[in-house]
Each structure stands twice: as structure tokens, then as C-alpha cells.
């Protein structure tokens, strides 16, 4: 249910923002917008000034007289705005039987058409910019100033890669790293699909570790690499719950649970939640004293504490001003756009599998739910990345997409005449079929990788 709810929220927001761009631009350009739809297919319910709120389809001969019907349709996988006099996702061509009207899309000059078609992409881009701006302005950035690995568990993936405690990472695939954020970005984003070459300082010597990409898990609830100078700290204790009953206090450092090391907060939380109703020894550090307690997580795997990380290495919290945040948001847009096209290049070159680089509705739902579980800020950031991706995909010159419409408008402007409606419908049909096949393929890959 979480997946379904967050998928509907995510798609609903992105589609609304995109289609509102087309809708607002059409109205500003003097065009009629007959339908504003969330979803495709059969009309489930909607509202307009003439019939008010109604369930089911409107009569086939319904004339909105310039009033928009705002509706929700059966398939919640997108949406559209039906602009009078335009061949679009509705495939309605009745207007072609009449002379062009001044309020129709086809009667407007090329610049207004281009404005209307590109407005959806611009709105998605604007949403991404605003969220990135808000992330920098309101939250800032926490930078852990170390690239030294603090803890490697025997038998873990990190151990199998050849890493040891206190290894200092100097570079990844030739790119120098100076803090933990750069280190993780280089591994999990910039080099996706590539085997990894780590340049490491160990006991005063420089060594190289070659790690195949197959050893890096695609998804993991626990960190693969744990930085030095970090340890799990009890930030608050709820009265009357297992932690309070066991004697835990705010400021306690968690060292071991059930004789297993707790190097950071996520490891501690995962170990607690995976042992409901199990009584376990807990070793903590309180001030300079090491204490051994006994604790039993509840049936839902909770003990009633908030666990955060304490840093003993230099940590810098970087804040940004109002206008500087816009500059940083612009850098984010450029970075993720370049990353998208880089990923496309890796897919076409065979370096990265298509199904691993791109996701369908199931993968979107999974990531939406996971990001929401970690907080509103992370969910909004995921929304920004998806909005930017939608803008990039939509502007591509492919039939049905906004980029395909842009190409048709430019061709018509060069030829100084309208392309026959039958040709436009044929192009739309072909694009729609290809897009549907792509969707089925993505859904198939989502199911395989679920």
C-alpha cells in the first residue's frame, strides 16, 4: 500500500505540474483547453462549469463552449491537456472537418505553439530548480572531512574487496576524493556500470584495489563503507519503553549489541529491528565508563530511542544564501542532466543494462516509498530528480512526446503550411505504440528485479 500511495502522489504531482504548464501557456496564448486530465483512458469523474461534478464519461456530443473539463481517468500513468485544434494524445480530429477557429492551436503563429508545447518541460524544470534551491537554502550540506574507512567487518563485502580498517581512499577511477560525500558520489553515481579502481593509502604505503562492479550491491539497507570517526549516539529516550526500562540515557554511545559491533546508526537500527522480543546484551559508553546492559526490543522491533551519529572527525555544515542557492540549484541541474546523458551513453555502449539504468512504475513506487520513509526532504529531492528526468525525456524528438510536437511545429514553420492531419495521426499512433512497448519492457524489468 505504501508503494501504491507514494506512486500515486509522485506521478500525480509531476503530471499536474507538467500539464499545468501546457494549460496555462494555452490560456495565455488565447487557446481553448477543452480537457485537463490526470491519467489516460476512460473518464472516472470530473468537473466543469456546465455539468459541475459528474461521474463517468461526458456525452459524446458534449460541447464545453470553451470551459475546461478537469477530470481523473482510469489509467494513472500520465495525463494530458486537450487543446482545441491540436492533434494530441486524445487522437480527436473532428476539428479538421471545420475551418480553423481563432481560439484553436492550429490557427496560432509558430512562436505561440512552441511556447505552449515547451511549457510542460519548463514547469518540470522549474519544479526541480525550486526543490534543489530549497534543499540548499533551508538544509545546507553536511560534509564529513575524511576518506578513511573506520570499520571493516570480517567476512563482509568490504572485507572481500580487500579493504582494511583505517584505509585512506585517495582516488576512485582516477578522480581524487577529499571528503566522504565525494567518495560515495564517485562510487555510486559517477562510475555507475564501471569496474572500480581504488588508490588507497595503507600504513604509509600507496596500494591499488581493483573491484568489479558486480561486488557493489545495487541496493542495501546498510552502508558498504563506514567512515572513520563516526559512532551511534542516543539522542533521545522515550519514557516507559524498553530503552528507558533498560537504563539507556541521552548521550550514551552504542558499542555492541548481542556481541556485534555497532559502527554507525543504521547498523544499530537494523540489528535492533531484526530481533523483536529477543533479550540481548548491550554494551554502551557513558562518559568514560563502559557499561553492559540487557535490552529486549518490542514485538515491532523498537526500543524507544532516536539514534543519530556522533562525529569525532572534522565535519563542516555548509549553508547557502538566497541567491547562492539558485546558483547551486543550477549546478545540480547541469550535473544531473550530464549524468543522464552519460547513462544513456553507457546503455547504448552496453556498459550498463537498460533495465538497471531506467525504471518503470514499480521501481518509481519503490524509490518513492523508500525516500518518503527517510523524511519529507528526501522524498522532495527524489521528486526533483524525477521531475528533471521527465523534462529531459519529454524534450527528446520522439513522436507523442513534447519534443516530437516541437519538431512538427518547426517543420510546419519552415514549409509554411500545416502537415496533413492524417500524417500527424499516423506519427502519433506509431509513437504511442513504441512508447507502450517501452513501458511494457520497463514493467517487465521491474518485475524481474523486484
C-alpha positions in Angstrom: 0.0 0.0 0.0 2.9 2.4 0.7 4.2 1.8 -2.8 0.8 2.4 -4.4 0.1 5.6 -2.3 3.5 7.2 -2.9 3.4 6.2 -6.6 0.1 8.0 -7.0 1.4 11.0 -5.1 4.6 11.2 -7.1 3.0 10.7 -10.5 0.1 13.0 -9.6 2.4 15.9 -8.6 4.7 15.5 -11.7 1.8 15.1 -14.2 -0.1 18.0 -12.6 2.9 20.3 -12.8 3.7 19.3 -16.4 0.2 19.5 -17.7 -0.5 22.8 -15.9 2.4 24.3 -17.9 0.7 23.4 -21.1 -2.7 24.5 -19.8 -1.5 27.9 -18.5 0.5 28.6 -21.7 -2.5 27.7 -23.9 -4.8 30.1 -21.9 -2.1 32.9 -22.1 -1.9 32.3 -25.8 -5.7 32.6 -26.3 -6.3 28.9 -26.9 -9.1 26.8 -25.6 -8.2 23.9 -23.3 -11.1 21.5 -23.5 -9.7 18.9 -21.1 -7.3 18.8 -18.2 -6.8 15.1 -17.5 -4.8 13.2 -14.8 -4.4 9.7 -16.3 -5.5 8.3 -19.6 -8.5 6.4 -20.9 -12.0 6.4 -19.6 -13.1 9.4 -17.6 -13.8 8.3 -14.0 -15.0 11.7 -12.6 -14.5 15.4 -13.2 -15.8 18.9 -13.0 -16.6 21.7 -15.5 -18.7 24.9 -15.3 -21.6 23.4 -17.3 -22.2 20.0 -15.8 -20.4 20.6 -12.5 -19.1 17.5 -10.7 -20.1 14.2 -12.5 -19.0 10.6 -12.5 -18.3 8.7 -15.7 -17.9 9.9 -19.3 -19.5 13.0 -20.7 -21.9 12.7 -23.6 -20.2 12.2 -26.9 -21.7 15.4 -28.3 -20.7 17.4 -25.2 -19.7 21.0 -26.1 -17.8 22.7 -23.3 -18.2 26.1 -25.0 -14.6 27.0 -24.1 -14.9 25.7 -20.5 -12.3 23.1 -19.4 -13.3 19.7 -18.1 -11.0 18.8 -15.2 -11.0 15.0 -15.0 -9.4 12.0 -13.5 -9.1 9.0 -15.9 -8.7 5.2 -15.5 -5.0 4.7 -16.1 -2.9 6.8 -13.6 0.2 6.7 -15.7 0.4 10.2 -17.0 -2.1 12.9 -18.2 -2.8 15.4 -20.9 -4.4 18.7 -21.8 -6.6 18.6 -24.8 -6.1 21.9 -26.6 -8.6 22.8 -29.2 -7.3 22.3 -32.8 -4.3 20.2 -31.9 -3.5 16.5 -32.7 -2.6 15.1 -29.3 -3.0 12.0 -27.0 -6.8 12.1 -27.3 -6.5 11.4 -31.1 -9.6 13.6 -31.6 -9.6 15.0 -35.2 -13.1 16.3 -35.5 -11.8 19.8 -35.7 -10.2 19.1 -39.1 -13.6 18.9 -40.7 -14.1 22.7 -40.0 -12.4 25.9 -40.8 -9.6 26.9 -38.3 -11.0 29.0 -35.4 -9.1 31.9 -33.8 -9.1 30.0 -30.4 -7.5 26.9 -31.9 -3.9 25.8 -31.6 -3.6 25.3 -35.4 -4.6 29.0 -36.1 -1.8 30.4 -33.9 1.7 31.5 -35.0 4.6 29.2 -34.6 6.1 31.0 -31.6 2.9 30.6 -29.6 2.7 26.9 -30.5 6.3 26.5 -29.4 5.6 28.3 -26.1 2.6 26.0 -25.4 4.4 22.8 -26.2 7.6 23.6 -24.3 5.7 24.9 -21.2 5.3 21.5 -19.7 9.0 20.8 -19.8 9.7 24.2 -18.4 7.4 23.6 -15.5 9.1 20.3 -14.6 12.4 22.1 -14.9 11.2 24.9 -12.6 9.9 22.4 -10.0 13.3 20.7 -10.0 15.1 24.0 -9.6 12.8 25.1 -6.7 13.3 21.9 -4.8 17.1 21.9 -5.3 17.1 25.6 -4.3 15.1 24.8 -1.1 17.4 21.9 -0.3 20.5 24.2 -0.4 18.8 27.2 1.2 16.9 25.5 4.1 19.0 22.4 4.7 22.5 23.2 3.6 25.1 20.4 3.2 26.9 18.3 5.8 30.4 17.4 4.7 32.4 14.7 6.6 36.0 15.7 6.1 37.5 12.2 5.9 38.0 9.5 3.3 39.4 7.0 5.8 37.4 3.8 6.4 36.7 3.3 10.0 35.4 -0.3 10.3 35.5 -3.4 8.1 33.7 -6.4 9.4 35.4 -9.8 8.8 33.6 -11.6 6.0 31.7 -8.5 4.9 31.6 -7.3 1.2 34.1 -4.6 2.1 36.4 -7.2 3.5 36.1 -9.3 0.4 37.0 -6.3 -1.7 40.3 -6.1 0.1 39.8 -3.1 2.4 41.0 -2.9 6.0 40.4 -0.6 8.9 42.0 2.8 8.6 42.5 2.6 4.8 42.5 6.2 3.4 40.9 6.5 0.0 42.8 8.8 -2.3 41.0 8.4 -5.6 38.3 6.3 -7.4 38.9 5.6 -11.1 41.4 8.3 -11.2 39.3 11.0 -9.7 40.7 12.4 -6.4 38.3 12.5 -3.4 38.7 14.8 -0.4 35.7 14.1 1.7 33.2 11.3 2.3 30.4 12.8 0.1 32.8 12.9 -2.9 33.8 9.4 -2.2 30.3 8.0 -2.2 29.2 10.1 -5.2 32.1 8.8 -7.2 31.3 5.2 -6.4 27.5 5.1 -6.6 26.7 7.8 -9.2 29.6 8.9 -11.4 31.1 5.5 -12.1 27.8 3.5 -12.3 28.3 0.5 -14.5 32.1 0.7 -14.4 34.6 -1.5 -12.5 36.3 0.4 -9.8 40.0 1.1 -9.2 40.7 2.5 -5.7 44.0 4.2 -4.9 44.5 3.7 -1.1 47.0 4.8 1.5 47.6 2.0 4.0 50.2 2.2 6.8 52.2 4.8 4.9 52.2 2.9 1.6 50.1 3.5 -1.6 48.3 0.5 -2.9 45.7 -0.2 -5.6 42.5 -2.2 -5.2 40.6 -3.4 -8.3 36.9 -4.0 -7.5 34.5 -5.4 -10.1 31.2 -3.5 -10.3 29.4 -6.8 -9.6 30.7 -6.6 -6.0 28.9 -3.3 -5.3 25.3 -4.0 -4.3 22.7 -2.1 -6.2 20.6 -1.6 -3.1 21.5 -2.0 0.6 19.8 -1.0 3.8 23.3 -0.8 5.4 26.3 1.2 4.3 29.0 -0.7 2.5 31.8 1.7 3.5 31.8 3.2 7.0 33.9 6.3 7.6 36.3 6.7 10.5 35.3 9.0 13.4 31.6 8.0 13.5 29.7 6.2 16.2 25.9 5.7 17.0 24.7 8.1 19.7 21.4 8.0 21.7 19.8 11.4 21.0 16.6 10.9 23.0 14.8 8.2 25.1 11.1 7.7 25.3 9.8 7.1 28.8 8.4 3.6 29.7 9.7 1.8 26.6 12.4 -0.9 26.5 15.4 1.5 26.3 14.2 3.5 29.3 13.5 0.3 31.2 17.0 -1.0 30.4 18.6 2.2 31.7 19.7 3.9 28.5 20.1 7.7 28.6 20.5 10.5 26.2 24.2 10.9 25.2 25.0 7.2 25.5 27.3 5.7 22.8 26.3 2.3 21.5 29.3 0.0 21.1 27.9 -3.6 20.8 24.6 -5.4 20.6 24.4 -9.1 21.1 28.2 -9.1 20.9 28.2 -7.5 17.4 29.9 -4.2 16.7 27.7 -1.1 16.1 29.9 1.2 13.9 27.1 3.7 13.0 23.4 4.4 13.5 21.9 2.4 10.5 23.6 -0.8 11.6 22.3 -0.3 15.2 18.8 0.4 14.0 18.8 -2.6 11.6 20.1 -5.0 14.3 17.5 -3.9 16.8 14.6 -4.1 14.4 15.6 -7.6 13.2 15.5 -9.0 16.8 11.9 -8.4 18.1 11.2 -9.9 21.6 14.8 -11.1 21.9 16.8 -10.3 25.0 20.3 -9.2 24.2 23.4 -7.8 25.9 24.1 -4.2 25.0 27.5 -2.6 25.6 27.5 1.2 25.8 29.9 4.1 26.6 28.6 6.6 29.1 31.2 9.3 29.6 34.4 7.4 30.3 32.6 4.3 31.6 31.8 1.2 29.6 28.5 -0.4 30.8 26.8 -3.7 30.0 23.0 -3.6 29.9 20.3 -6.0 28.8 17.6 -5.0 26.4 14.6 -6.6 24.7 13.1 -4.9 21.6 9.3 -4.9 21.4 7.3 -7.1 19.0 7.6 -4.4 16.3 11.4 -4.2 16.7 11.5 -0.9 18.6 13.2 0.1 21.8 12.0 3.7 22.1 15.1 5.7 21.2 16.2 8.1 18.4 19.7 7.1 17.3 21.9 9.5 15.4 25.6 9.6 14.5 28.3 11.4 16.5 31.3 12.5 14.6 34.9 12.7 16.0 36.4 13.8 12.7 36.0 17.3 11.3 32.5 17.9 10.0 31.6 21.1 8.1 28.0 22.2 7.7 27.8 24.4 4.6 25.0 26.9 4.3 24.0 28.9 1.2 22.3 32.3 0.8 19.1 33.0 -1.1 20.7 33.8 -4.5 23.7 31.4 -4.0 21.2 28.6 -3.5 19.8 29.3 -7.0 23.3 29.1 -8.4 23.8 25.7 -6.6 20.4 24.5 -7.9 21.6 25.4 -11.5 24.8 23.4 -10.9 22.6 20.4 -9.8 20.5 20.7 -13.0 23.6 20.7 -15.2 25.2 17.8 -13.2 22.2 15.5 -13.3 21.5 16.3 -16.9 25.0 15.4 -17.9 24.7 12.3 -15.7 21.5 11.3 -17.5 23.1 11.6 -21.0 26.2 9.8 -19.7 24.0 7.0 -18.5 22.3 6.8 -21.9 25.7 6.5 -23.5 26.6 3.7 -21.2 23.4 1.9 -22.0 23.9 2.2 -25.8 27.6 1.1 -25.4 26.5 -1.9 -23.4 28.3 -0.9 -20.2 25.1 -0.7 -18.2 22.0 -2.8 -18.7 18.9 -0.8 -19.8 16.8 -2.3 -17.1 19.3 -1.2 -14.4 19.6 2.3 -15.7 15.9 3.0 -16.2 12.9 2.1 -14.2 9.2 1.7 -14.7 6.2 2.2 -12.3 7.3 -0.4 -9.8 10.8 1.0 -9.4 9.4 4.5 -9.1 7.0 3.3 -6.4 9.8 1.6 -4.5 12.1 4.6 -4.6 9.3 7.0 -3.7 8.3 4.9 -0.7 11.9 4.5 0.5 12.7 8.2 0.1 9.5 9.1 2.0 10.4 6.7 4.8 13.6 8.7 5.4 11.9 12.0 5.6 10.0 14.7 3.6 13.2 16.3 2.4 14.5 13.1 0.8 11.1 12.5 -0.8 11.1 16.0 -2.3 14.7 15.5 -3.6 13.6 12.3 -5.3 10.7 14.2 -6.8 13.1 16.9 -8.1 15.3 14.2 -9.8 12.2 12.6 -11.3 10.8 15.9 -12.5 14.2 16.7 -14.2 14.2 13.3 -15.8 10.7 13.8 -17.1 11.7 17.2 -18.6 14.8 15.6 -20.3 12.8 12.7 -21.7 9.8 14.8 -22.8 12.0 17.2 -24.8 13.5 14.4 -26.9 12.4 14.5 -30.5 10.1 11.4 -30.3 6.5 11.1 -31.5 3.9 11.7 -28.8 6.4 13.4 -26.5 6.7 17.2 -26.4 9.9 17.1 -28.4 8.1 15.3 -31.2 5.4 18.1 -31.3 8.2 20.7 -31.4 9.7 19.1 -34.5 6.4 19.1 -36.3 5.8 22.8 -35.4 9.3 23.7 -36.7 8.8 21.7 -39.9 5.5 23.4 -40.5 7.1 26.8 -39.9 9.8 26.0 -42.5 7.3 24.7 -45.0 4.8 27.5 -44.2 1.9 25.1 -44.3 0.3 22.6 -42.0 1.2 18.9 -42.2 -1.9 16.9 -43.1 -3.9 15.7 -40.1 -3.7 12.1 -41.3 0.1 12.2 -41.3 0.1 13.7 -37.8 -2.2 10.9 -36.6 0.0 8.3 -38.1 3.1 9.7 -36.4 1.2 9.9 -33.1 0.0 6.3 -33.4 3.5 5.0 -34.2 5.0 6.9 -31.3 2.2 5.8 -29.0 2.8 2.1 -29.9 6.5 2.4 -29.4 6.1 4.2 -26.1 3.6 1.5 -24.9 6.1 -1.2 -25.8 8.8 0.6 -23.9 6.5 0.9 -20.9 5.8 -2.9 -21.0 9.5 -3.6 -21.3 10.3 -1.4 -18.3 7.4 -3.0 -16.3 8.8 -6.5 -17.2 12.3 -5.4 -16.0 10.8 -4.0 -12.8 9.0 -7.3 -12.0 12.2 -9.3 -12.7 14.3 -7.1 -10.4 11.6 -6.8 -7.7 
